[in-house]
Amino acid sequence: MPLKAVILIGGPQKGTRFRPLSFEVPKPLFPVAGVPMVQHHIEACAKVPGMKEILLMGFYQPNEALSRFLVSAQQEFKVPIRYLQEYAALGTGGGIYHFRDQILSGGAEAFFVLNADVCSEFPLQEMLEFRQQHGDVHSFVILGTTANRTQALNYGCIVANAGTQEVQHYVEKPSTFVSEIINCGIYLFTPAIFQHIGEVFQRNQQELALEESSNGWQRAEVIRLEQDVFTALAGSGKLYVYKTDGFWSQIKSAGSAIYASRLYLNQYSKSHPERLAQNKPGGPVIRGNVYIHPTASIDSTAVLGPNVSIGEGVTVGAGVRVRESIVLHGASLHDHTCVLNTIVGWDSTWPWYKPVCICREHFLPAVSWVQLCVFLHRRALPAPPCHSSPGYPCTICCLQLPGRSWPISKTWEL
């Protein structure tokens, strides 16, 4: 069956919670577990039999970094990959409706839609098999997972038939508890979805025509799949939910990228063991899952891990301790520094003025995945104390900006 995939990458006006990291590079290209965030999506789509084309859709201006990535990904995954630029932010449904001819070209019988800011195992083949077993050939599938009653309020909530998994009720970010099944932002559609989106478009046009004065930013093409389409489709017998037991998380804030990196690094043990560093004679000490770019220079006395990603051209000095952190390309960690639960920015230095002693190990208490996703907020997870010697800095739970240097100890700092 001919298939396509659409990955919604948003634009510079979106993803504000990911700033300032998104100032340096478009958010979809931010490295998570050593590769651009959106590469995990592309790899999952390319593995699905019958995948004819992958379309990235958003309203970023084409730039050298994005163009270079598309060429590289196309060569690596042997599938056509294109970028379709929206003329404005059209919403999760408006963009695919605007480019519906591009999506349907080549006779695609079904297509996936994936939000770029989610981290998942991407059970796309399982969603296809599920659709074949449930509903008719024109039915649609939402990937869902379960959350507790408090977490569920932050997501689209799905009430489904326990036997058939048909979606009977859908509410986006309800004010009160509706269901423990939440929307993962990954969908499987057939061309019939455009009829339902088109109905919303026509309704928007009629409503705007009736308004005496319409705001300039309002457009009939701005359509949200979740609020405008799924809510109407619920209970119609055409919308189903496939519940996954695999990992899933959103990547909304800079802090949540560390948790996503942990999930992907853990997955590498099965999917890409070659990406994980190993303990070797004369090399650094590796604890748990660690990615090290081949161009990085790591001192043999350094201790890395668990859940550490070291980027291109990074320099790690003697006695350095890094855990639960992302060190971006060109950064330099001077001798005997300690970096815990931190994103170290591009081409930055820690510290800049003198060597520091190794901090005593800090083991954060067990916390829920939601707390980890928002650990940069002080109320979510208290900072552990720093046990380095007086006057010698360490960094814990921080985000270091690109090109900056820190001379003193920091916790919970930007």
C-alpha positions as CSV (number, residue, x, y, z in Angstrom):
1,M,0.0,0.0,0.0
2,P,1.5,3.4,-1.0
3,L,2.1,5.5,2.1
4,K,3.3,9.0,2.9
5,A,4.3,10.7,6.1
6,V,3.9,14.4,7.2
7,I,5.9,15.7,10.0
8,L,4.7,19.0,11.5
9,I,7.7,21.0,12.5
10,G,6.0,24.4,13.4
11,G,7.9,27.6,13.0
12,P,9.9,30.3,14.8
13,Q,6.8,31.8,16.5
14,K,6.0,28.4,18.0
15,G,7.9,26.5,20.6
16,T,8.6,29.6,22.7
17,R,9.1,27.4,25.8
18,F,12.1,25.9,24.0
19,R,13.9,29.2,23.9
20,P,16.7,30.3,24.0
21,L,17.9,27.0,22.4
22,S,15.7,27.5,19.4
23,F,17.4,30.9,18.7
24,E,20.5,29.1,17.6
25,V,19.0,26.3,15.5
26,P,15.4,25.5,14.5
27,K,13.8,23.4,17.2
28,P,13.3,20.3,15.0
29,L,17.1,20.2,14.4
30,F,18.0,20.4,18.1
31,P,20.1,17.3,18.8
32,V,18.4,14.8,21.1
33,A,20.5,11.6,21.8
34,G,23.1,12.8,19.3
35,V,20.9,13.3,16.3
36,P,18.4,16.1,15.2
37,M,15.1,15.7,17.0
38,V,13.1,15.2,13.8
39,Q,15.5,12.5,12.6
40,H,14.0,10.0,15.0
41,H,10.6,10.6,13.3
42,I,12.1,10.3,9.8
43,E,13.9,7.1,10.6
44,A,10.7,5.5,12.0
45,C,8.7,6.5,8.9
46,A,11.4,5.2,6.5
47,K,11.2,1.8,8.1
48,V,7.5,1.4,7.3
49,P,7.0,-0.8,4.1
50,G,5.5,1.2,1.2
51,M,6.7,4.6,2.4
52,K,7.0,6.7,-0.8
53,E,7.7,10.1,0.6
54,I,8.2,12.0,3.8
55,L,7.1,15.7,3.9
56,L,8.2,18.2,6.6
57,M,5.7,20.9,6.9
58,G,6.0,24.2,8.8
59,F,6.6,27.9,8.4
60,Y,10.3,28.2,9.0
61,Q,12.1,30.1,6.2
62,P,14.2,27.7,4.2
63,N,17.8,28.0,5.5
64,E,21.1,26.3,5.0
65,A,20.9,24.1,8.1
66,L,17.5,22.7,7.2
67,S,18.5,22.2,3.5
68,R,21.7,20.4,4.5
69,F,19.8,18.2,6.9
70,L,17.2,17.2,4.3
71,V,19.9,16.2,1.8
72,S,21.7,14.2,4.4
73,A,18.6,12.5,5.7
74,Q,17.4,11.6,2.1
75,Q,20.8,10.0,1.4
76,E,20.8,8.1,4.7
77,F,17.3,6.7,4.6
78,K,16.8,6.3,0.9
79,V,13.4,7.9,0.7
80,P,12.4,11.2,-0.9
81,I,12.1,14.0,1.8
82,R,10.8,17.5,1.0
83,Y,10.0,20.6,3.0
84,L,6.7,22.4,2.4
85,Q,6.6,25.9,3.8
86,E,3.3,27.3,5.0
87,Y,2.7,31.0,4.2
88,A,1.6,31.4,7.9
89,A,0.9,29.3,10.9
90,L,-2.1,27.3,9.7
91,G,-2.5,24.9,12.6
92,T,-2.2,21.1,12.7
93,G,-5.0,20.6,10.2
94,G,-4.7,23.8,8.1
95,G,-1.3,22.9,6.9
96,I,-2.1,19.4,5.6
97,Y,-5.3,20.8,4.0
98,H,-3.4,23.5,2.2
99,F,-0.9,21.0,0.8
100,R,-3.4,18.2,0.3
101,D,-2.6,17.9,-3.4
102,Q,1.1,17.4,-2.5
103,I,0.2,14.7,0.0
104,L,-2.1,12.8,-2.3
105,S,0.2,13.0,-5.3
106,G,1.5,9.6,-6.4
107,G,-1.7,7.8,-5.2
108,A,-1.0,7.5,-1.5
109,E,-3.7,5.4,0.1
110,A,-2.9,6.5,3.6
111,F,-0.6,8.9,5.4
112,F,0.8,9.5,8.8
113,V,0.9,12.8,10.5
114,L,3.4,13.3,13.3
115,N,4.1,16.3,15.5
116,A,7.8,17.0,15.6
117,D,7.9,17.8,19.3
118,V,7.1,14.3,20.6
119,C,9.5,11.6,21.6
120,S,8.2,8.1,21.0
121,E,8.9,4.5,19.9
122,F,6.7,5.4,16.9
123,P,4.7,2.2,16.5
124,L,3.6,3.1,13.0
125,Q,3.5,-0.4,11.6
126,E,1.3,-1.4,14.6
127,M,-1.0,1.4,13.8
128,L,-1.4,0.2,10.3
129,E,-2.2,-3.3,11.4
130,F,-4.6,-2.0,14.0
131,R,-6.5,0.0,11.3
132,Q,-6.9,-3.1,9.2
133,Q,-8.4,-5.0,12.2
134,H,-10.8,-2.1,13.3
135,G,-13.2,0.0,11.3
136,D,-13.4,0.4,7.6
137,V,-10.9,1.4,5.0
138,H,-11.7,5.1,5.6
139,S,-11.3,5.1,9.4
140,F,-8.6,7.1,11.1
141,V,-6.3,6.2,14.0
142,I,-4.9,8.3,16.9
143,L,-1.9,7.0,18.8
144,G,-2.8,7.1,22.5
145,T,-1.2,6.3,25.8
146,T,-2.3,6.4,29.5
147,A,-1.6,9.1,32.1
148,N,-2.8,9.7,35.6
149,R,-5.7,11.9,36.4
150,T,-3.6,15.0,37.0
151,Q,-1.3,14.6,34.0
152,A,-4.2,14.0,31.6
153,L,-5.5,17.5,32.0
154,N,-2.5,18.8,30.0
155,Y,-3.4,16.8,26.9
156,G,-6.1,15.9,24.6
157,C,-8.3,13.2,26.4
158,I,-9.9,10.3,24.6
159,V,-13.0,8.3,25.8
160,A,-12.9,5.1,23.8
161,N,-15.1,1.9,23.5
162,A,-13.3,-0.7,25.6
163,G,-14.0,-3.4,23.0
164,T,-13.6,-1.7,19.6
165,Q,-11.3,1.2,20.7
166,E,-13.6,3.6,18.8
167,V,-13.3,7.1,20.0
168,Q,-16.6,8.2,21.5
169,H,-15.6,11.5,23.0
170,Y,-12.6,13.8,22.6
171,V,-11.7,16.9,24.6
172,E,-8.5,18.9,24.2
173,K,-7.0,19.9,27.6
174,P,-10.1,19.6,29.6
175,S,-10.6,21.6,32.8
176,T,-11.8,18.5,34.7
177,F,-11.0,14.8,34.4
178,V,-12.3,13.1,31.3
179,S,-10.2,10.1,30.6
180,E,-6.8,8.6,31.4
181,I,-6.2,8.0,27.6
182,I,-4.3,10.9,26.1
183,N,-3.5,11.9,22.5
184,C,0.2,11.3,21.5
185,G,0.1,13.6,18.5
186,I,0.7,10.8,16.0
187,Y,-2.1,10.0,13.5
188,L,-2.9,7.7,10.6
189,F,-5.3,9.1,8.0
190,T,-6.7,8.2,4.7
191,P,-7.5,10.8,2.0
192,A,-11.1,10.9,3.4
193,I,-9.8,13.1,6.2
194,F,-9.7,16.0,3.8
195,Q,-13.5,16.0,3.4
196,H,-13.9,16.5,7.2
197,I,-11.2,19.2,7.3
198,G,-12.8,20.8,4.3
199,E,-16.1,21.1,6.2
200,V,-14.3,23.0,8.9
201,F,-12.7,25.3,6.3
202,Q,-16.1,26.1,4.8
203,R,-17.6,26.7,8.2
204,N,-14.7,29.1,9.0
205,Q,-15.3,31.0,5.8
206,Q,-19.0,31.4,6.6
207,E,-18.3,32.6,10.1
208,L,-15.7,35.1,8.9
209,A,-18.0,36.4,6.3
210,L,-20.7,37.1,8.9
211,E,-18.3,39.1,11.0
212,E,-18.4,42.9,10.3
213,S,-14.8,43.4,11.3
214,S,-12.4,40.5,11.2
215,N,-8.9,40.6,12.8
216,G,-6.2,40.6,10.2
217,W,-4.6,37.4,11.5
218,Q,-7.8,35.4,11.3
219,R,-7.9,33.0,8.3
220,A,-10.4,30.3,7.4
221,E,-7.4,28.0,6.7
222,V,-6.3,28.0,10.4
223,I,-7.6,24.6,11.4
224,R,-6.7,22.5,14.5
225,L,-7.1,18.8,14.1
226,E,-7.6,18.3,17.7
227,Q,-10.3,20.9,18.5
228,D,-11.9,21.3,15.1
229,V,-11.8,17.8,13.6
230,F,-11.4,15.1,16.3
231,T,-14.1,16.6,18.5
232,A,-16.6,16.4,15.6
233,L,-15.5,12.9,14.4
234,A,-15.8,11.3,17.9
235,G,-18.8,9.0,18.1
236,S,-19.1,8.8,14.3
237,G,-17.5,5.3,14.0
238,K,-14.6,6.7,11.9
239,L,-12.1,7.5,14.6
240,Y,-10.2,5.0,16.6
241,V,-7.4,5.0,19.2
242,Y,-4.4,2.6,19.3
243,K,-3.0,2.5,22.8
244,T,0.7,2.0,23.0
245,D,2.7,0.6,26.0
246,G,5.9,2.1,24.6
247,F,7.6,5.3,25.8
248,W,6.2,8.7,24.9
249,S,6.9,12.2,26.0
250,Q,6.6,15.8,24.7
251,I,9.6,18.0,24.0
252,K,8.2,21.4,24.9
253,S,10.8,22.9,27.1
254,A,14.6,22.8,27.1
255,G,14.5,20.6,30.2
256,S,12.3,18.0,28.6
257,A,14.9,17.5,25.9
258,I,17.1,15.9,28.6
259,Y,14.4,13.4,29.4
260,A,13.8,12.7,25.7
261,S,17.5,12.1,25.3
262,R,17.3,9.5,28.1
263,L,14.5,7.7,26.4
264,Y,16.2,7.5,23.0
265,L,19.5,6.5,24.5
266,N,17.8,3.7,26.3
267,Q,16.2,2.6,23.0
268,Y,19.6,2.6,21.3
269,S,20.6,-0.5,23.1
270,K,18.1,-2.3,20.8
271,S,17.9,-0.1,17.7
272,H,21.4,1.4,17.4
273,P,23.9,-0.3,19.8
274,E,26.7,1.2,17.6
275,R,25.7,4.7,18.8
276,L,26.4,3.9,22.4
277,A,29.9,4.4,23.8
278,Q,31.6,1.5,25.5
279,N,34.3,1.2,28.2
280,K,37.6,0.6,26.5
281,P,41.2,0.5,27.8
282,G,42.6,4.0,27.9
283,G,39.2,5.6,27.4
284,P,36.9,7.4,29.7
285,V,34.7,5.6,32.2
286,I,31.2,5.0,30.7
287,R,28.3,4.4,33.0
288,G,25.0,3.5,31.4
289,N,23.9,4.9,28.1
290,V,26.2,7.5,26.6
291,Y,26.5,8.9,23.1
292,I,29.8,10.5,22.1
293,H,30.2,12.1,18.7
294,P,33.3,10.7,16.9
295,T,34.9,14.2,16.7
296,A,34.7,14.8,20.5
297,S,37.9,14.7,22.6
298,I,37.4,13.0,25.9
299,D,40.1,12.7,28.5
300,S,40.6,9.1,29.8
301,T,40.0,10.1,33.4
302,A,36.5,11.6,32.7
303,V,33.4,9.8,33.9
304,L,30.3,10.0,31.7
305,G,26.8,8.8,32.2
306,P,24.3,7.6,32.6
307,N,22.2,9.4,30.0
308,V,24.7,11.7,28.5
309,S,25.0,13.0,24.9
310,I,28.3,14.6,23.8
311,G,28.1,16.6,20.6
312,E,30.5,17.4,17.7
313,G,33.8,18.9,18.6
314,V,33.3,18.9,22.3
315,T,36.3,18.9,24.6
316,V,36.1,17.1,28.0
317,G,39.0,17.6,30.3
318,A,40.6,15.5,33.0
319,G,38.5,14.3,35.9
320,V,35.3,15.7,34.5
321,R,32.0,14.2,35.7
322,V,28.9,14.4,33.5
323,R,25.5,12.8,34.0
324,E,21.9,13.3,32.8
325,S,23.1,16.1,30.5
326,I,23.4,17.2,26.9
327,V,26.7,18.9,25.8
328,L,26.2,20.7,22.5
329,H,28.8,21.0,19.8
330,G,32.0,23.0,20.3
331,A,31.5,23.2,24.1
332,S,34.5,22.8,26.4
333,L,34.4,21.3,29.9
334,H,37.6,22.1,31.7
335,D,39.4,19.8,34.1
336,H,37.6,18.5,37.1
337,T,34.3,20.1,36.4
338,C,31.0,18.4,37.3
339,V,27.9,18.8,35.1
340,L,24.6,17.3,36.3
341,N,21.1,17.5,34.7
342,T,22.3,20.4,32.4
343,I,22.3,21.5,28.8
344,V,25.6,23.0,28.0
345,G,25.2,25.4,25.0
346,W,27.1,25.5,21.7
347,D,30.7,26.7,21.9
348,S,30.4,27.5,25.6
349,T,32.9,26.9,28.3
350,W,32.6,25.6,31.9
351,P,34.3,27.0,33.9
352,W,36.5,29.6,32.3
353,Y,39.0,30.8,34.9
354,K,40.5,27.9,36.9
355,P,40.2,24.1,37.4
356,V,37.7,22.9,39.9
357,C,37.5,19.8,42.0
358,I,35.2,16.8,41.2
359,C,31.9,17.1,43.0
360,R,30.7,14.3,45.1
361,E,28.1,12.1,43.3
362,H,24.5,13.5,43.4
363,F,21.7,11.0,42.9
364,L,18.4,12.7,42.3
365,P,15.4,11.1,44.1
366,A,13.1,9.0,41.9
367,V,10.6,11.3,40.2
368,S,7.7,10.9,37.8
369,W,8.3,11.6,34.1
370,V,6.2,14.7,34.2
371,Q,8.4,16.2,36.9
372,L,11.4,15.4,34.8
373,C,9.9,17.1,31.8
374,V,9.5,20.3,33.7
375,F,12.5,20.1,36.0
376,L,13.7,23.6,35.1
377,H,10.7,24.9,37.1
378,R,11.8,25.2,40.8
379,R,8.6,23.8,42.2
380,A,8.8,20.6,40.1
381,L,12.0,19.2,41.5
382,P,14.2,20.8,44.2
383,A,17.8,21.3,43.4
384,P,20.2,19.0,45.3
385,P,22.9,20.7,47.2
386,C,26.3,21.1,45.7
387,H,29.1,19.3,47.6
388,S,32.1,20.7,45.9
389,S,34.8,22.2,48.1
390,P,34.3,25.9,49.0
391,G,35.1,28.2,46.1
392,Y,35.0,25.5,43.5
393,P,32.0,25.5,41.1
394,C,29.7,22.8,39.8
395,T,26.5,23.1,37.7
396,I,23.3,21.2,38.5
397,C,20.0,21.4,36.7
398,C,20.9,24.4,34.5
399,L,20.7,25.6,30.9
400,Q,24.0,27.3,29.8
401,L,23.5,29.6,26.8
402,P,25.6,29.3,23.7
403,G,29.0,30.9,23.8
404,R,28.8,31.7,27.5
405,S,31.2,30.9,30.4
406,W,30.3,30.4,34.1
407,P,32.8,31.2,36.8
408,I,30.7,30.1,39.9
409,S,28.5,27.2,41.0
410,K,25.0,27.2,39.6
411,T,21.8,25.4,40.4
412,W,18.5,25.9,38.6
413,E,19.9,28.7,36.5
414,L,19.5,29.9,32.9
